[in-house]
Amino acid sequence: MSTPMTDPPETQTQTEMAAHAVPARPRPQTPSAATALRRAAAYEWHHLYGLRSTWILLSVVALLAIGNGVSLLLVADANAAPTPAAVADALQWSPAATQVPMLALLLIALGTGSVSTDLARGAARTTWLTAASRGTAFAAKLGVAAASAAAVAAASALLAGAAGAVALAASGLPQPAWGQALPALLRFVLVLACWPAVAGSVAAIVRNRAGTVLVLVVWPLIAERLTGLLLGRLLGVDGLGGWLPFAAARAAMSGAPDHAPDAGDAAFAQAMLGSDLGPGTGLLVYVLFTLVLAAAGAWAYRRRDAL
């Protein structure tokens, strides 16, 4: 009677080990730059709109926008509708009177919050892991904030326009030529889209939240005017202040006058504007300034650690 053949003990051990071996884990793949940016943007979007403070801010903006529209009653009468320039100024949150649109001051937190809060509270490491790189995280923060600011600016202009149209109609006053104010309003939206990039870049450079807010408030209201005067005195060249960023932004949002004003009104309006640049040139100067400042902010953000 023949004995059945069996594998040697060494072969049996190798067979059992192979049967119970844990399959090799696939190596993690590094996502492409586009995928990493999309993930980081989605993270920033959900984080921003998951905050209660964001919705409180949007509610305040909506109420004030309605007030801007109703304020058109102050510049209208029974014989003449508000001029397109007056309409644009009201719907742009009066940028010449306050040197920057009041909406920009309300949206400071939109640009600075995600940068300064991450660095101060130690959440930046989570953001960096989600985005796979600090540069991608910073780009996502600025991109989401810029898109949000542009949407808020456009929505506020539409809401103010609707409120103004209803108020004028209810008062029996003529409607303005709304379409003629549209080019200035589109430039207003572009300027507001750049604002969070300016704010977020300043936050990355300064790193202190209170200091960032101080810079963003004092710079356009006071510091830029003084800088323009100083440059004119030192270099002996007039008009240099009109090429500074926020003067250029005001020029970008301005429109052609509706009629020839008298010399006194023209001088006052020009003094409030602070720039001789045309709207297109002003917008180009402000966008280039935003890109340069964003590059400096990205450099600072990549080289700073969370506390």
LOKOLKE-924625 format. One record per atom (N, C-alpha, C, O, CB): residue in three letters; x, y, z. Coordinates in steps of 0.02 Angstrom, whole numbers, plus 50000, padded with zeros to 5 digits. Each point is the difference from the previous one (the first is absolute). Glycine has a CB too. Example, Ala and Ser with C-alpha at 12.3 -4.5 7.8 and 13.67 -1.06 7.14 Angstrom:
2
ALA506604971650390 ALA499555005950000 ALA500455006050000 ALA500524999950033 ALA498534994250029 SER500775011249902 SER500425005950003 SER499615005550037 SER500255005550008 SER500344991349884 
***
This chain:
307
MET500434994150000 MET499575005950000 MET500445006150000 MET500435000750044 MET498654993250017 SER500835010649891 SER500445005949991 SER499815005450049 SER499425000950018 SER500734996349861 THR500355006450143 THR499915005650047 THR499875006449960 THR500385001449954 THR500364993150133 PRO498735009549931 PRO499875006349962 PRO500575004850009 PRO500305000750053 PRO498464997749961 MET501385005049931 MET500565004849999 MET499765006650033 MET499455002449987 MET501044992449907 THR499935007950149 THR499855006350033 THR500585004849988 THR500564998049987 THR498754996250102 ASP500525012449916 ASP500525005149991 ASP500475000050060 ASP499794998550055 ASP499435008449875 PRO501394994850059 PRO500475000750056 PRO499745005250049 PRO499625004449980 PRO501354992249946 PRO499245003250137 PRO499775004950049 PRO500155007249980 PRO499605004450013 PRO500564987050074 GLU500435009749882 GLU500175006849981 GLU499515002749949 GLU499805005850003 GLU501404991750019 THR498604998149930 THR499535002249948 THR499325001450029 THR499675004949980 THR500964988449935 GLN499155002550134 GLN499365001250032 GLN500005006750037 GLN499505003749997 GLN500324983950014 THR500725013950023 THR500045006350037 THR499965005949952 THR499655004950015 THR501044989650073 GLN499665005149856 GLN499985005549951 GLN499305000749970 GLN499785005649988 GLN501434992549987 THR498454996250014 THR499325000249971 THR499525003350049 THR499595004149981 THR500654985649951 GLU499815008350133 GLU499565002950050 GLU500125007450008 GLU499535003950008 GLU500444985250051 MET500675013049939 MET500165007150007 MET499735004049941 MET499755005650008 MET501274991450057 ALA499025000149877 ALA499745003449940 ALA499255000750003 ALA499725005049978 ALA501244990649956 ALA498704999250096 ALA499275000250003 ALA499775005350050 ALA499475003149990 ALA500484984849980 HIS500435013150083 HIS499805004750051 HIS500355006849994 HIS499925004450043 HIS499874985950031 ALA500595010649874 ALA500365006349991 ALA499525005849989 ALA499504999349965 ALA501484994549988 VAL499185011850078 VAL499595006049990 VAL500185003149933 VAL500585001249986 VAL499355000950139 PRO499574999249834 PRO500155002949935 PRO500345006850008 PRO499835003950045 PRO499204990049905 ALA501445007550006 ALA500375006350003 ALA499545005949989 ALA499584999949954 ALA501464994250006 ARG499035010950081 ARG499595006049993 ARG500255004249941 ARG500605000949991 ARG499154999150132 PRO499785002449837 PRO500225004349945 PRO500305006450026 PRO499775002750051 PRO499354992449876 ARG501395007350040 ARG500325006250021 ARG499535005949987 ARG499695000449947 ARG501454994750030 PRO498825009450071 PRO499565005849989 PRO500255004249942 PRO500605001249993 PRO499104998950129 GLN499835002149838 GLN500185004149942 GLN499915007350016 GLN499505002050030 GLN500164988749892 THR500825013350058 THR499955007250011 THR499505002949951 THR500074999149940 THR501135001350101 PRO498295003249984 PRO499505002849954 PRO500315005449956 PRO500505003150018 PRO498604994550066 SER500605003449859 SER500245005249955 SER499865006850031 SER499625000750047 SER500174991949853 ALA500545012550072 ALA499915006850027 ALA499275002249995 ALA499745003250045 ALA501444999649922 ALA498494995449977 ALA499305002049991 ALA499554996550051 ALA499555003150028 ALA500674998749850 THR499914991750135 THR499604996450049 THR500115002750070 THR499525000850038 THR500544989049890 ALA500575011650089 ALA500145002850066 ALA499675006850010 ALA499745001550053 ALA501354992349948 LEU498935010349946 LEU499685006650005 LEU499244999450007 LEU499695003750038 LEU501245001249894 ARG498784990350032 ARG499284999050005 ARG499804997650070 ARG499505002350027 ARG500464995049850 ARG500424998150151 ARG499864997650067 ARG500075005650051 ARG499595000850045 ARG500804987849922 ALA500155015350026 ALA500115005450048 ALA499455005349994 ALA499775002750051 ALA501464995349942 ALA498555003449946 ALA499475005049991 ALA499344997550030 ALA499635003850030 ALA500935000249865 ALA499304989550097 ALA499394997250030 ALA500045000350076 ALA499505001450033 ALA500374991049868 TYR500715006350126 TYR500095000450073 TYR499885007150024 TYR499655001150049 TYR501184989449947 GLU499475014449970 GLU499925007050020 GLU499275002249992 GLU499745003850042 GLU501454998549925 TRP498484995549980 TRP499315001949988 TRP499544997550056 TRP499605003850027 TRP500614995949849 HIS499864993950141 HIS499584997250053 HIS500165003250068 HIS499555001050041 HIS500394988249895 HIS500705012250075 HIS500185003250064 HIS499715007050005 HIS499735001950052 HIS501334991449950 LEU498995010649944 LEU499765007050001 LEU499255000350009 LEU499765003950042 LEU501184999349884 TYR498694992850037 TYR499275000350003 TYR499704995650054 TYR499394999550007 TYR500625003149872 GLY500434994150160 GLY499764996650059 GLY500025004350062 GLY499784997850053 GLY500604991749896 LEU499895016550044 LEU500055004550057 LEU499365004250007 LEU499755002649950 LEU501504997750037 ARG498505000350073 ARG499415004250012 ARG500165007349985 ARG499575003749975 ARG500034988250112 SER501015010349927 SER500195007049990 SER499955001949926 SER499865005749983 SER500904993750116 THR499374995849856 THR499945001549929 THR499295001849982 THR499895004849963 THR501054987450013 TRP498585004250049 TRP499305001349984 TRP499745006350034 TRP499575003449973 TRP500254984350012 ILE500445013850074 ILE499835006350032 ILE500255005949958 ILE499645004949990 ILE500394989650123 LEU500595004949863 LEU500295005249958 LEU499595001049936 LEU499865005649981 LEU501274991750065 LEU498674997249922 LEU499615000549938 LEU499325003150013 LEU499745003749957 LEU500864986349999 SER499115008750102 SER499355003050016 SER500075007650009 SER499585003849978 SER500074985450077 VAL500905012949978 VAL500125007250009 VAL500115003349932 VAL499745005449988 VAL500764992550126 VAL499884998949843 VAL500135002749933 VAL499345000849962 VAL499905005149966 VAL501244989650033 ALA498425000450006 ALA499365000349964 ALA499585005950024 ALA499715003649959 ALA500324984050026 LEU499945013450080 LEU499615005550027 LEU500285006849979 LEU499635004549981 LEU500064988350117 LEU500985007849905 LEU500305006349980 LEU499945001249925 LEU499945005849978 LEU500864993150117 ALA499214995849865 ALA499915000849928 ALA499305002749984 ALA499935004249956 ALA500884986450024 ILE498705007050055 ILE499325002649991 ILE499985007550016 ILE499695003949965 ILE499824984850063 GLY500845013250026 GLY500045007150017 GLY500355004149946 GLY499805005749987 GLY500224991050132 ASN500495000449850 ASN500345003549945 ASN499525001449942 ASN500005005449971 ASN501084989150062 GLY498515000549952 GLY499525001049946 GLY499485005250016 GLY499835004249958 GLY500354984150010 VAL499555011650093 VAL499505004850021 VAL500295007150001 VAL499635004849990 VAL499804986350078 SER501235009549943 SER500315006650003 SER499975003749933 SER500135006049998 SER500624989750091 LEU499085000849857 LEU499925003449936 LEU499435005150002 LEU499985004649959 LEU500464985249984 LEU499115009550104 LEU499475005050008 LEU500285006950017 LEU499695005149986 LEU499544985850052 LEU501365009249993 LEU500305006350020 LEU500285004049941 LEU500085006150005 LEU500194988750104 VAL499875001849835 VAL500285003549942 VAL499525000149942 VAL500195001449943 VAL500954995150094 ALA498235002249976 ALA499494999949947 ALA499495005450015 ALA499905002050057 ALA500274985749922 ASP499505014749969 ASP499445004550009 ASP499484998449946 ASP500104995649958 ASP500645013550092 ALA498714994549952 ALA499444998349956 ALA500175001349927 ALA499684997049956 ALA499545005750136 ASN501265001549893 ASN500155001949931 ASN500614996449971 ASN500094999949940 ASN499405011150085 ALA500924986050018 ALA500624996949976 ALA500154993850040 ALA499985000050061 ALA500475011249903 ALA499714983550000 ALA500194993750033 ALA500725000650024 ALA500385004349976 ALA498824989149951 PRO501015002450120 PRO500704999950020 PRO500454998649940 PRO499844995949958 PRO499835000250157 THR500895007349882 THR500464999149944 THR500354993350006 THR500044997250054 THR500125015349938 PRO500104984749953 PRO500374993750004 PRO500605000450047 PRO500154995050034 PRO499505002749850 ALA500685008150119 ALA500565000650047 ALA499774999550072 ALA500334996850041 ALA500275010449876 ALA498834995950099 ALA499734999650068 ALA499784992950015 ALA500094997650056 ALA499545014349937 VAL500084984749958 VAL499794993050010 VAL500614995750014 VAL499994995950047 VAL499015005849877 ALA501524999050036 ALA500604996050009 ALA500325001350069 ALA500214995350033 ALA499985004849843 ASP499835006250144 ASP500315001650065 ASP499614996850057 ASP500304997450047 ASP500115013549905 ALA498924989450045 ALA499604997150054 ALA500074992550002 ALA500054997150054 ALA499155012349935 LEU500804987349953 LEU500034992849998 LEU500704997350012 LEU500104994150015 LEU498955006149907 GLN501455004350072 GLN500704998150015 GLN500195001650073 GLN500594999450017 GLN499695002749863 TRP499264999750161 TRP500135001650070 TRP500455006150007 TRP500435000250043 TRP499454987649984 SER500015017249931 SER500335006650004 SER500764999650009 SER500255002150052 SER498705002349995 PRO501414993049904 PRO500734999250008 PRO500385006650006 PRO500505000350035 PRO499404989249903 ALA499885015850027 ALA500375006350004 ALA499925003350068 ALA500485002850026 ALA499364998649851 ALA499574998350152 ALA499875003350064 ALA500404996850056 ALA500235003550045 ALA498634999549915 THR501224990450039 THR500354996450053 THR500684997449979 THR500334996550038 THR498575000350008 GLN501325005049892 GLN500654998049972 GLN500044992749980 GLN500394998349956 GLN500115010650112 VAL499124986849962 VAL499894993149977 VAL499264998750010 VAL499685003050043 VAL501524993149988 PRO498514999449930 PRO499304998450012 PRO499894997450071 PRO500404996050025 PRO499465001349853 MET499615005050154 MET499864997650067 MET499944992450002 MET500144996950051 MET499295013949973 LEU500354986349921 LEU499954992749997 LEU500684996850010 LEU500054994750031 LEU498965006349893 ALA501525002150050 ALA500674997250008 ALA500194999650074 ALA500314995150022 ALA500015009449865 LEU499515000750151 LEU500164999950071 LEU499624994550036 LEU500254996950047 LEU499985015449949 LEU499154986549982 LEU499614994650031 LEU500294993149983 LEU499934995350039 LEU499055012049955 LEU501334992249947 LEU500254993549977 LEU500734998850019 LEU500314995349975 LEU498895005449932 ILE501085003450137 ILE500694998850021 ILE500084993050030 ILE500484996549986 ILE499665015950036 ALA499374985650018 ALA500044993450033 ALA499994994449949 ALA500284994650012 ALA499165010150088 LEU500244996549843 LEU499964994849949 LEU500694998349972 LEU500154994349984 LEU498695009549987 GLY501585001450022 GLY500674998849973 GLY500514998150052 GLY500464996149987 GLY499265011849925 THR500214994950148 THR500524998850051 THR499864994150046 THR500464997050027 THR499765015149969 GLY499134986250012 GLY499824995050050 GLY500334993349991 GLY500294997350047 GLY498655008549962 SER501034991449930 SER500274993349990 SER500754999750008 SER500274994950021 SER498795002949903 VAL501295007750060 VAL500735000050005 VAL500225001050072 VAL500384996050028 VAL499705008449856 SER499685001050148 SER500235001650067 SER499754995050052 SER500364998350046 SER499675013749921 THR499354985650025 THR499744995150048 THR500374993549996 THR500164997150052 THR498725008249939 ASP501284992349949 ASP500384993849993 ASP500685000650034 ASP500204995450036 ASP499215002349856 LEU500935007850097 LEU500675000750028 LEU499985000850076 LEU500434997450035 LEU499955007849858 ALA499124998550131 ALA499975001350072 ALA499764994150041 ALA500244998950056 ALA499555012949916 ARG499744984350001 ARG499704994550038 ARG500304993249985 ARG499764995050027 ARG499215011649974 GLY501544993249958 GLY500324993749986 GLY499644995649950 GLY500194994249990 GLY500265006550122 ALA499025001949856 ALA499634996049952 ALA500345000049932 ALA499774996549955 ALA499195006150105 ALA501575001249933 ALA500345000349935 ALA500284993249979 ALA500024998449941 ALA500255013650081 ARG499954984050027 ARG500294993549982 ARG499474995549967 ARG500164996549952 ARG500655004550144 THR498574999349929 THR499474996149968 THR499885002449928 THR499924996049955 THR499555002150157 THR500535008549880 THR499915002849933 THR500564997949954 THR499884998149943 THR499515011650106 TRP501234990549976 TRP500574998149958 TRP499974992749980 TRP500174998349943 TRP500515010550113 LEU499104986849990 LEU499944992949983 LEU499454998949949 LEU500084995949955 LEU500335001150159 THR499045006749892 THR499454999349952 THR500215002249931 THR499824996949950 THR499375004950142 ALA501205003649904 ALA500185002949936 ALA500644997049972 ALA500165001249941 ALA499285009250094 ALA500934985950004 ALA500624996849979 ALA500595004849995 ALA500574997849994 ALA498754994049944 SER500565014750064 SER500545004850001 SER499745006750026 SER499405001549995 SER501174992749908 ARG499885009750125 ARG499795006450027 ARG499805004949945 ARG499535003850008 ARG501234994350090 GLY499605001649846 GLY499845004449945 GLY499304998749973 GLY499635004749985 GLY501574995849986 THR498624993150023 THR499334998349977 THR499475002150050 THR499475002449981 THR501014987949956 ALA499665009050128 ALA499535002150052 ALA499885007549996 ALA499435002250005 ALA500954988350068 PHE500155013349918 PHE499935007349998 PHE499615002149937 PHE499575004450003 PHE501514996950061 ALA499074995549880 ALA499645001649938 ALA499264998450007 ALA499585003849976 ALA501464994049958 ALA498804996750099 ALA499294998150010 ALA499655005150045 ALA499435001949987 ALA500874986049999 LYS500045014350067 LYS499705005050044 LYS499845006449963 LYS499445002650006 LYS501194992550089 LEU499845007449866 LEU499895006249964 LEU499474999049945 LEU499595004449989 LEU501594999250035 GLY498844990749942 GLY499524998849947 GLY499294999650024 GLY499555003049971 GLY501344991149969 VAL499005002250114 VAL499324999450028 VAL499765006750026 VAL499425001949990 VAL500814986150040 ALA500205015650005 ALA499815006650026 ALA499855004949944 ALA499535003950005 ALA501174994050097 ALA499705002049844 ALA499895004549944 ALA499344998549965 ALA499625004549983 ALA501624996550002 ALA498624992550004 ALA499374998249968 ALA499415001950044 ALA499485002449975 ALA501094988149967 SER499505008650123 SER499465001850046 SER499885007650000 SER499435002349999 SER500844987750072 ALA500275013949931 ALA499945007250001 ALA499685002649935 ALA499585004550002 ALA501424996250073 ALA499204996449868 ALA499705002049937 ALA499254998549999 ALA499605004049976 ALA501494994049966 ALA498734996150083 ALA499294998250003 ALA499615004650046 ALA499445002049984 ALA500874986149992 VAL499985013650082 VAL499665004450047 VAL499935007049970 VAL499475003150007 VAL500994990350090 ALA500065009049869 ALA499965006749969 ALA499465000249946 ALA499615004749997 ALA501614997050027 ALA498764993249934 ALA499504999849947 ALA499304999450029 ALA499545003449977 ALA501294991349946 ALA499095001050127 ALA499344999150031 ALA499775006450035 ALA499415001849998 ALA500834986050017 SER500235015650018 SER499815006250035 SER499805005449950 SER499535003850013 SER501254993450080 ALA499555003249850 ALA499815004949949 ALA499314998449971 ALA499595004549990 ALA501634997249982 LEU498654991950016 LEU499344998049974 LEU499455001450051 LEU499475002549983 LEU501074988749947 LEU499595007350133 LEU499515001250052 LEU499875007450010 LEU499435002250007 LEU500934987250049 ALA500185014649944 ALA499925007250006 ALA499625002949941 ALA499585004450008 ALA501484996150058 GLY499104997049874 GLY499655002449941 GLY499264998450003 GLY499585004249982 GLY501464994549953 ALA498794995350086 ALA499304998150006 ALA499645004250052 ALA499445002349989 ALA500854986049976 ALA500055012850093 ALA499695004150052 ALA499915007249976 ALA499505003150016 ALA501024989550072 GLY499975009949875 GLY499945006849974 GLY499445000749950 GLY499635004950001 GLY501584996550017 ALA498734993749937 ALA499465000249950 ALA499324999950033 ALA499555003749980 ALA501204990549938 VAL499175001650133 VAL499364999650036 VAL499855006550036 VAL499445002549999 VAL500714985050014 ALA500365015350021 ALA499915006250037 ALA499815005849954 ALA499565003950016 ALA501264992050070 LEU499525004549857 LEU499845005449952 LEU499304999249972 LEU499635004849993 LEU501594996149978 ALA498614992950012 ALA499334998749972 ALA499465001650052 ALA499495002949983 ALA500994988349941 ALA499635006850138 ALA499505001250053 ALA499925007550014 ALA499475002250021 ALA500814986750029 SER500255014949937 SER499975007350012 SER499775003849938 SER499955006150001 SER500954992650083 GLY498974997849862 GLY499785003349939 GLY500555003849964 GLY499865004749963 GLY499044996050088 LEU501734997449960 LEU500575003449969 LEU500244996149940 LEU499924994049998 LEU500415010950113 PRO499984998649840 PRO500234996549940 PRO500584995350015 PRO500395001150046 PRO499235008749885 GLN500434985050028 GLN500544995250007 GLN500625002549963 GLN499955003049947 GLN499224987650064 PRO501435008150017 PRO500615001949966 PRO500164995249942 PRO499684994949992 PRO500755010250115 ALA500084996749855 ALA500244995649947 ALA500474994850032 ALA500615001050003 ALA499295008349908 TRP499814985350113 TRP500384995150037 TRP500584997149960 TRP500544998750026 TRP498434998650038 GLY500915001649872 GLY500524996849959 GLY500635004149993 GLY500544997249992 GLY498554997349946 GLN500855012250066 GLN500595004249993 GLN500464999550060 GLN500595001849995 GLN498745005849934 ALA500424990250127 ALA500424999150060 ALA500344993150001 ALA500424998850043 ALA498825009050019 LEU500584987849892 LEU500254993150002 LEU500764999549993 LEU500304996250038 LEU498615000349916 PRO501425007049999 PRO500734999349995 PRO500365001750064 PRO500464996450021 PRO499455006349859 ALA499895002850153 ALA500325001850064 ALA499874994750053 ALA500444998650041 ALA499445013549930 LEU499534984950028 LEU499844994850050 LEU500414993749987 LEU500194996650048 LEU498665008149964 LEU501274993649926 LEU500414994249984 LEU500725001050025 LEU500304995450026 LEU498985002149874 ARG500985008550091 ARG500675001550025 ARG500014999850077 ARG500504998050030 ARG499745009149867 PHE499224995050133 PHE499934999650073 PHE500064992850024 PHE500344998650049 PHE498935011749950 VAL500404985149966 VAL500034993050018 VAL500724997349994 VAL500224996250042 VAL498595002349920 LEU501555003649986 LEU500694997849990 LEU500455002750055 LEU500444996450025 LEU499375003049852 VAL500095006950141 VAL500405002950054 VAL499884996350066 VAL500464998550037 VAL499515012749906 LEU499394987350071 LEU499844996450062 LEU500264992949998 LEU500154997250053 LEU498845009949960 ALA501064989849928 ALA500294993349995 ALA500745000050019 ALA500254995150027 ALA498925002149884 CYS501175008350075 CYS500715000550017 CYS500115001450075 CYS500524998450027 CYS499705005749857 TRP499294998950148 TRP500085002150069 TRP500194994450048 TRP500455001050040 TRP498725007849936 PRO500514985250022 PRO500214994750047 PRO500724997849988 PRO500344998050047 PRO498474998349958 ALA501425003949932 ALA500704998349988 ALA500465005050033 ALA500524998150027 ALA499164996549865 VAL500155011750105 VAL500395005250035 VAL499974998850075 VAL500525000050033 VAL499245008349875 ALA499644990650119 ALA499924999050072 ALA500364993750024 ALA500355000150051 ALA498555005949944 GLY501014988549969 GLY500324993750020 GLY500765000449996 GLY500344997050041 GLY498654996949921 SER501275009649989 SER500735000749993 SER500285004350056 SER500534998450028 SER499375000349848 VAL499755006750142 VAL500235004150056 VAL499984995850064 VAL500465000650042 VAL499115009949902 ALA499924985350065 ALA499964995850059 ALA500584995150003 ALA500274998750055 ALA498495002449943 ALA501454996249945 ALA500564995350000 ALA500655003550016 ALA500454997050030 ALA498954996049886 ILE500675013250064 ILE500625003750012 ILE500025002650071 ILE500514999350034 ILE499545003949845 VAL499404999950144 VAL499995003050067 VAL499914994750054 VAL500325000350052 VAL499205010249899 ARG500044984650035 ARG499864994250042 ARG499595001750062 ARG499694995550029 ARG501364999749931 ASN498925011050060 ASN499605002150056 ASN499335002549974 ASN499995004349956 ASN501044998750112 ARG498424994349959 ARG499345001649971 ARG499815007350011 ARG499755003349955 ARG499914984950065 ALA500475014350041 ALA499845007150014 ALA500435004649958 ALA499765005049974 ALA499914991950142 GLY500975001349876 GLY500445004149958 GLY499794999949928 GLY500055005149965 GLY500874992550114 THR498844996749897 THR499764999549931 THR499415004549988 THR499985003749950 THR500434984550046 VAL499105011750050 VAL499415004349992 VAL500215007350001 VAL499735004049962 VAL499564987350093 LEU501175010549989 LEU500235006950005 LEU500325002249934 LEU499875005549976 LEU500314993150148 VAL500244997249847 VAL500325001649936 VAL499485001049945 VAL500045004849962 VAL500984988750073 LEU498495002049962 LEU499505000349947 LEU499535005950006 LEU499705002249951 LEU500384985450042 VAL499835015050068 VAL499575005850009 VAL500395006549990 VAL499765004549966 VAL499534988850115 VAL501305007149949 VAL500395006249998 VAL500325001249932 VAL500055005749978 VAL500174993150144 TRP499994995949846 TRP500355000649936 TRP499595003849948 TRP500245005249977 TRP500354984150048 PRO498825008549957 PRO499645003749948 PRO499715006750024 PRO499935004649960 PRO499794984549990 LEU500125011450114 LEU499675006150025 LEU500495005750011 LEU499855005849986 LEU499304987050067 ILE501455005749973 ILE500475005250020 ILE500694999149969 ILE500265004549967 ILE499114996650139 ALA500924992949904 ALA500704999049983 ALA500145001149926 ALA500525002949982 ALA499564989050111 GLU499475005949864 GLU500135000749928 GLU500005007349978 GLU500405002149959 GLU499094986750023 ARG500055015250046 ARG499995007249985 ARG500655003350021 ARG500295003849962 ARG498474996350052 LEU501484998350046 LEU500625003050025 LEU500594997649958 LEU500465003949986 LEU499064996750129 THR500484993149865 THR500544997449958 THR500025003649933 THR500545001649975 THR499354987250082 GLY499535012449913 GLY499975003549936 GLY500285007150006 GLY500375002349956 GLY498644990850013 LEU500815010450086 LEU500265006850010 LEU500764999950010 LEU500365004349974 LEU498544999150076 LEU501334991649989 LEU500724999550013 LEU500394998649936 LEU500525003049988 LEU499224993050128 LEU500014999449843 LEU500334998549937 LEU500025006049954 LEU500505001349967 LEU499134986950044 GLY499825015649988 GLY499995006049958 GLY500505005150023 GLY500325003349959 GLY498494994650018 ARG501285002950090 ARG500485004850025 ARG500724997749987 ARG500425004049979 ARG498754999350109 LEU500974990449925 LEU500684997549993 LEU500234999749927 LEU500575001849984 LEU499264991650120 LEU499735004349852 LEU500194999049930 LEU499815005949956 LEU500225000549943 LEU499654987450075 GLY499735016650009 GLY499815005849961 GLY499554998549941 GLY500005003749951 GLY501065001350084 VAL498574989549968 VAL499574997949945 VAL499284999750027 VAL499874996450048 VAL501074997149895 ASP498625010250026 ASP499304999950021 ASP499644993949971 ASP500184997649946 ASP499825014950062 GLY499514985250026 GLY499584994649974 GLY500234993050017 GLY499674995249981 GLY500065012349930 LEU500844991850125 LEU500224993250017 LEU499524996650048 LEU499924993949998 LEU501265009749986 GLY498495000350058 GLY499524997050046 GLY499424996649965 GLY499704995450027 GLY500625013250055 GLY499524993749857 GLY499464996949962 GLY500154993149976 GLY499554996349980 GLY500135014949987 TRP500974986850034 TRP500204993349979 TRP500054995150058 TRP500134994149990 TRP500485011149915 LEU499294997350155 LEU500004995550058 LEU499384995549998 LEU499505001949969 LEU501155006650099 PRO499374985649964 PRO499494994949987 PRO499285001950013 PRO499574998749958 PRO501314993450069 PHE498995011150029 PHE499295001350016 PHE499745006149962 PHE499405000549987 PHE500774994450125 ALA500285009849871 ALA499795005449956 ALA499834997149931 ALA499525002149968 ALA501215006250095 ALA499684987049914 ALA499854996749936 ALA499354996150003 ALA499634999849951 ALA501594999450027 ALA498644997750080 ALA499374996350007 ALA499405004749997 ALA499494998449969 ALA501104993050100 ARG499475014549962 ARG499455004949996 ARG499905002449928 ARG499445000949978 ARG500805002650140 ALA500324997449847 ALA499945002049929 ALA499674994549959 ALA499615001549954 ALA501425005650059 ALA499124986650004 ALA499704994449963 ALA499244999950010 ALA499644998349953 ALA501424995250060 MET498715008250045 MET499284999750014 MET499625006249977 MET499385000049999 MET500884992750097 SER500105012549885 SER499675006149979 SER499734999249929 SER500224995749962 SER500535011150113 GLY498774997449908 GLY499725000049933 GLY500055006949971 GLY500175004850034 GLY499054985949996 ALA500625009949906 ALA500015006549969 ALA499455004450029 ALA499454997450014 ALA501014997649880 PRO499665011350116 PRO499485004450028 PRO499415000549953 PRO500074999549939 PRO500805007050121 ASP498554994349969 ASP499395000249960 ASP499905006849967 ASP499635000549951 ASP499874991150126 HIS500825013549949 HIS499945006649970 HIS500635003850020 HIS500384997750042 HIS498345002249961 ALA501385005949967 ALA500595003950016 ALA499895003850065 ALA499615004750002 ALA500654996549875 PRO500094996850177 PRO499905003350064 PRO500365006750001 PRO500445001349958 PRO499454987650099 ASP499925015449990 ASP500365006350005 ASP500694998850030 ASP500144994550025 ASP498775011849987 ALA501514998949985 ALA500694999150020 ALA500074997950073 ALA500434995850016 ALA499895012849899 GLY499274994150129 GLY500044998350071 GLY499834992750013 GLY500344996650037 GLY499385015149990 ASP499744986049942 ASP499794993050010 ASP500524995349970 ASP500154994850029 ASP498655008649969 ALA501474998449944 ALA500494995649968 ALA500634999550042 ALA500294994550006 ALA499265008749882 ALA500685002450141 ALA500604999850042 ALA499894995850063 ALA500444996350020 ALA499885015149936 PHE499094989350074 PHE499854996250060 PHE499974992549984 PHE500284995850037 PHE499095014050010 ALA500294988549898 ALA499954992949982 ALA500694997149984 ALA500144994250018 ALA498715007949937 GLN501585001750012 GLN500664997649984 GLN500424999150063 GLN500394995350006 GLN499545010449882 ALA499984999050159 ALA500384999450063 ALA499784993750039 ALA500434996750029 ALA499685015849976 MET499254985949994 MET499764994050035 MET500244993849965 MET500164995050032 MET498835011350006 LEU501044993949895 LEU500234994249962 LEU500744998950009 LEU500234994450012 LEU498865007449905 GLY501305003650078 GLY500724999550012 GLY500404997049944 GLY500574997950011 GLY499155001350106 SER500015000449822 SER500354996949945 SER499735002749934 SER499405001149992 SER500814988650076 ASP500255011249884 ASP499815002149932 ASP499964994149952 ASP499885000949941 ASP500665010150081 LEU499574983050003 LEU500014994149956 LEU499304998649973 LEU499495001450033 LEU501484993950032 GLY499015001949875 GLY499374997649973 GLY499784993750034 GLY500414996750034 GLY499865008549857 PRO499094992950103 PRO499764993950034 PRO500394993749981 PRO500164996050043 PRO498725009349961 GLY501274993849932 GLY500364994049979 GLY500714999850027 GLY500224994850024 GLY499095005049874 THR501045005950099 THR500685000350026 THR500014999150076 THR500424996550026 THR499905011149880 GLY499204995550127 GLY499964999150073 GLY499894992850020 GLY500304997650047 GLY499265013949961 LEU500004985049955 LEU499884993050016 LEU500624995849988 LEU500164995650040 LEU498645005949929 LEU501574999949977 LEU500604996349985 LEU500535001050054 LEU500324995350022 LEU499435005749856 VAL500335005250145 VAL500495001550052 VAL499824996350064 VAL500434997150034 VAL499795014249915 TYR499144988750069 TYR499794996750062 TYR500084992549996 TYR500204996850049 TYR498995012549971 VAL500664987749923 VAL500074992749992 VAL500744998150004 VAL500174995050032 VAL498795004649897 LEU501485004350038 LEU500724998550003 LEU500265000650072 LEU500404995950023 LEU499735008249858 PHE499655001050154 PHE500195000750071 PHE499774994050040 PHE500374997550042 PHE499565015049947 THR499464985249999 THR499734994250036 THR500424993849987 THR500154996250046 THR498705008749947 LEU501364994049945 LEU500404994249983 LEU500685000350034 LEU500254994950025 LEU499165004249866 VAL500915006850110 VAL500655000750032 VAL499944998750075 VAL500414996550030 VAL499955011849882 LEU499124994650119 LEU499914999150072 LEU499834992750016 LEU500214997450052 LEU499405014549958 ALA500004984849947 ALA499834993050011 ALA500624995649997 ALA500074995250038 ALA498795006849914 ALA501604999650002 ALA500634996249996 ALA500415000950064 ALA500294995250025 ALA499715006149850 ALA500025004950151 ALA500355001150063 ALA499664996550058 ALA500344997250044 ALA500055013949913 GLY498954988850043 GLY499634996550053 GLY500114992549997 GLY500084996850052 GLY499085012249945 ALA500864988249943 ALA500134992849993 ALA500704998250024 ALA500094994950033 ALA499135004849870 TRP501265004650082 TRP500694998850024 TRP500025000050076 TRP500314995750030 TRP500155009849866 ALA499204999450135 ALA499995000450073 ALA499624994150030 ALA500214997350052 ALA499865015249940 TYR499384985449977 TYR499594994650027 TYR500394993349998 TYR499964996150046 TYR498995010049917 ARG501414992849984 ARG500374993749993 ARG500574999550050 ARG500224994450017 ARG499495005449863 ARG500535005750145 ARG500585000050044 ARG499835001050073 ARG500445001150042 ARG500215003249864 ARG498714995450110 ARG499795000950069 ARG499674993750026 ARG499644996649963 ARG500215015750018 ASP500284986150081 ASP499704994150032 ASP499415002150042 ASP499975005750024 ASP501144988449976 ALA498435001250010 ALA499445001350046 ALA500275000350071 ALA500474996650019 ALA498724997649904 LEU500485010150117 LEU500215000650070 LEU499804993750039 LEU500134999650060 LEU499765013049933 
***
